[in-house]
Amino acid sequence: MTRGNQREKDRERAQARGGSKSSKNKDDGLTPEQRRERDAKALQEKLAKKAAGGSASAGAGGGGNSSNKK
């Protein structure tokens, strides 16, 4: 056995990395319904911001009709 305790060390590292990600999602203190509402609101704001910023360049590209080409 030339690798020694590499497997154990790797498990510890994976647990340390994975543990921080899962705790991030659980610590917001919201119910699933509240979380959905929050996420939907954030998505709507993002889309509105994108539409406001990209409305001038949307017609210039001509890419809107590209799906109709055969």
Secondary structure, 3 states (H helix, E strand, C coil): CCCCCHHHHHHHHHHHHHHHHHHHHHCCCCCHHHHHHHHHHHHHHHHHHHHHHHHHHHHHHCHHHHHHCC
